[in-house]
Amino acid sequence: MIIGSREFKNRTYIMGILNVTPDSFSDGGRFNRVENALKHAEEMIQDGADIIDIGGESTRPGCIPVSDDEEMDRIIPVIEKIKAEFDIPVSVDTYKSSVAIEAIKSGADMLNDIWGFKYDRGMADAAAKYGTACCLTHNRKNTVYSDLIEDVLSDLRESIDIAVSAGVEKDKIIIDPGIGFAKSYEQNLEITRKINMLHTLGFPVLYAASRKSMIGNALGLPVGERLEGTIATTVYAVLKGCLFVRVHDVKENRRAVLMTEKIIGRC
């Protein structure tokens, strides 16, 4: 698939996380000034990031939503600066169509929606209108599952149908199992273990577990000590054929991806 001016196929690529928020669970407040965000984006690019994913509202459990205007004030200057100074695709982590439209107009190449186009149907319209790539993440308000894997697949089919019905081309769609969203610790492990089931839907898969509570609970570690656990999930995602991994620590995860691909003969 093509995102921005780059083609992505036949290996696993790194999406670097850039939170320009004061309250993200892992790095809140570190990059919420434009100059700091730009410096960190440059570092991630030098470390091997293939896409930069910019978020202007924390999605951690218990976070307080921000207004559309505040979210735009946080992300638009950063998008513009990165696109002006670097040749790299930019994704915007939002579920609000007004924010998405302004982000696209400012240069964003991809929409990363944690609600899979179900919170705001205008997201699908925006992606279709501008021909923008999109990542549809599994999420739901009702956390009761009759069969976790089948229910996740069914929910993702609904998101895909929303996108396609709005006119989004199928080769612009990525899916994400939604680690940490509407799932218990055990359910996050199960969906990770069976991540290859998502390939039955016929779309590239993005896996995003970096520093999340699944890793913290598994290892009994605070957020600042979850690098090794994150790398383990990254290697597993490579082995299971995920096209993207979304991570905070780009250099270390990039090296893990490359080593894994050497072992399996993918590159």
C-alpha positions in Angstrom: 0.0 0.0 0.0 1.0 3.6 -0.5 1.0 6.2 2.3 2.1 9.6 1.3 4.8 9.1 -1.3 6.1 5.8 0.1 5.1 2.2 -0.7 4.8 -0.3 2.1 4.9 -4.1 1.4 6.4 -7.4 2.2 8.1 -6.6 5.5 7.4 -5.0 8.9 7.6 -1.2 9.2 8.1 1.1 12.2 5.5 3.7 13.2 7.0 6.0 15.7 4.8 7.5 18.3 4.8 11.3 18.9 2.4 12.3 21.6 2.1 16.1 21.8 0.0 16.0 24.9 0.6 16.9 28.5 -1.0 13.7 29.9 -0.1 10.6 27.8 0.4 7.5 29.9 4.1 7.1 28.8 5.6 10.4 27.8 3.0 13.1 28.6 4.4 16.6 28.6 7.8 15.7 27.0 6.9 16.7 23.5 4.0 19.1 23.8 6.1 22.1 22.6 6.7 22.3 18.8 10.5 22.5 19.0 10.6 19.4 21.3 8.2 17.5 19.1 10.2 18.3 16.0 13.5 17.3 17.7 12.0 14.0 18.7 10.5 13.4 15.3 14.0 13.9 13.8 15.5 11.5 16.3 12.9 8.8 15.4 13.6 9.3 11.7 17.3 8.9 12.3 16.6 5.8 14.3 14.6 4.3 11.4 11.0 5.3 11.8 9.0 4.7 8.6 6.0 6.8 9.7 5.4 9.3 12.4 2.1 9.0 14.3 1.1 12.3 16.0 -1.5 12.3 18.8 -3.0 15.4 20.4 -5.3 13.7 22.9 -4.4 11.0 25.3 -6.4 7.8 25.0 -5.1 6.2 28.2 -7.8 4.9 30.6 -9.5 7.7 32.5 -8.1 10.4 30.3 -10.1 13.6 29.9 -11.2 14.4 26.3 -10.1 17.7 24.9 -12.0 20.0 22.5 -11.5 19.8 18.7 -9.9 23.2 18.8 -7.4 22.3 21.5 -6.5 19.1 19.7 -5.9 21.0 16.5 -3.8 23.6 18.3 -1.6 20.8 19.5 -1.1 18.8 16.3 -1.4 21.2 13.3 1.9 23.2 13.9 3.8 19.9 14.5 2.4 18.3 11.3 3.3 21.4 9.3 6.8 21.5 10.7 7.5 17.8 10.1 6.2 17.9 6.6 8.2 21.0 5.8 11.5 19.6 7.1 11.3 15.9 6.6 10.3 13.5 3.8 8.3 11.0 5.8 4.6 10.0 5.9 2.7 11.5 8.9 -0.2 9.8 10.5 -2.6 11.6 12.9 -4.1 9.7 15.8 -7.6 11.1 16.1 -11.2 10.0 16.0 -12.8 13.4 15.2 -13.5 14.4 11.6 -13.0 18.1 12.1 -9.5 17.4 13.4 -8.8 14.9 10.7 -9.8 17.3 7.9 -7.5 20.0 9.2 -4.7 17.6 9.7 -5.0 16.3 6.2 -5.0 19.9 4.8 -1.8 20.5 6.9 -0.1 17.5 5.3 -1.1 14.4 7.2 -1.0 11.3 5.0 -3.0 8.9 7.2 -5.8 8.7 9.8 -5.3 6.5 12.8 -8.7 6.1 14.5 -9.0 4.3 17.8 -12.7 3.9 17.2 -12.5 2.4 13.8 -14.7 5.1 12.2 -17.6 4.3 14.6 -17.4 7.3 16.9 -17.6 9.9 14.1 -18.8 8.6 10.7 -17.4 11.8 9.2 -13.9 10.2 9.6 -14.8 7.8 6.8 -16.1 10.6 4.6 -12.8 12.6 5.2 -10.6 9.6 4.3 -12.7 9.0 1.2 -12.8 12.6 0.0 -9.0 13.1 0.4 -7.9 9.6 -0.6 -6.1 9.3 2.7 -4.9 6.0 4.1 -6.5 4.9 7.4 -6.0 2.6 10.3 -9.1 1.1 11.8 -8.6 0.1 15.4 -10.8 -2.4 17.2 -12.7 -0.8 20.1 -16.1 -1.0 21.6 -18.1 0.5 24.5 -19.5 -2.9 25.4 -16.7 -5.1 26.7 -18.7 -8.3 27.0 -17.6 -10.9 24.4 -19.2 -14.2 23.5 -16.1 -15.3 21.5 -13.2 -12.8 21.7 -11.6 -13.5 18.3 -14.8 -13.8 16.3 -16.3 -10.7 18.0 -13.2 -8.7 17.2 -13.2 -9.9 13.6 -16.9 -9.0 13.3 -16.4 -5.6 14.9 -13.5 -4.9 12.4 -15.7 -6.0 9.5 -18.2 -3.3 10.6 -15.5 -0.7 10.6 -14.3 -1.8 7.1 -17.8 -1.7 5.8 -18.2 1.9 7.1 -15.0 2.9 5.3 -15.8 1.2 2.0 -19.4 2.4 2.0 -18.1 5.9 2.4 -15.9 5.4 -0.7 -12.5 4.6 1.0 -10.5 2.4 -1.4 -9.6 -1.0 0.0 -5.9 -0.6 -0.6 -6.0 2.4 1.7 -7.2 0.4 4.8 -5.1 -1.0 7.6 -6.6 -2.8 10.6 -5.4 -2.9 14.3 -6.6 -5.4 16.9 -6.8 -2.6 19.5 -4.5 -3.8 22.3 -5.5 -2.0 25.5 -8.9 -1.0 24.2 -12.0 -2.6 25.7 -10.0 -5.7 26.6 -8.8 -7.3 29.8 -5.2 -8.3 30.4 -6.0 -11.9 29.4 -7.9 -10.8 26.3 -5.0 -8.6 25.2 -2.8 -11.6 25.4 -5.2 -13.8 23.6 -5.7 -11.4 20.7 -1.9 -11.0 20.5 -1.5 -14.8 20.5 -4.0 -15.2 17.6 -3.1 -12.0 15.7 -2.7 -14.0 12.5 -6.5 -14.5 12.5 -6.8 -10.8 11.4 -5.2 -11.7 8.1 -8.4 -13.5 7.2 -10.0 -10.1 6.7 -7.6 -9.4 3.8 -6.0 -6.1 5.0 -2.6 -5.2 6.4 -2.3 -5.4 10.1 -0.8 -2.8 12.5 0.1 -4.0 16.0 0.5 -1.5 18.8 1.4 -2.7 22.3 4.3 -0.5 23.1 4.7 0.1 26.8 1.0 -0.8 27.4 -0.4 -2.3 30.6 -0.5 -5.8 29.0 3.3 -5.7 29.2 3.4 -4.1 32.6 1.0 -6.7 34.0 2.9 -9.6 32.4 6.2 -8.5 33.8 5.2 -6.5 36.9 7.0 -3.4 35.6 6.2 0.3 35.5 5.8 2.1 32.2 9.4 3.2 32.0 10.7 -0.3 32.2 8.7 -2.0 29.5 11.2 -1.9 26.6 12.2 -5.5 26.6 8.5 -6.6 26.8 7.7 -4.3 23.9 10.5 -5.8 21.8 9.1 -9.3 22.5 5.7 -8.2 21.1 7.4 -6.6 18.1 9.3 -9.8 17.2 6.1 -11.8 17.6 4.2 -9.3 15.3 7.0 -9.7 12.7 6.7 -13.5 12.8 2.9 -13.2 12.4 3.2 -11.0 9.3 2.1 -7.6 10.7 2.9 -4.8 8.2 3.4 -2.2 10.9 4.3 -2.0 14.6 3.6 1.2 16.5 6.3 1.9 19.1 7.8 4.6 21.3 11.4 3.3 21.2 12.2 3.3 17.5 15.9 2.4 17.4 15.6 -0.7 19.6 12.4 -2.0 18.0 13.8 -1.3 14.5 16.9 -3.5 15.3 14.6 -6.2 16.6 12.5 -6.1 13.4 15.6 -6.3 11.1 17.2 -9.2 13.1 13.9 -11.1 13.0 13.5 -10.6 9.3 17.1 -11.7 8.7 16.4 -14.9 10.6 13.2 -15.7 8.7 14.7 -14.7 5.3 12.3 -11.9 4.6 15.0 -9.4 3.6 
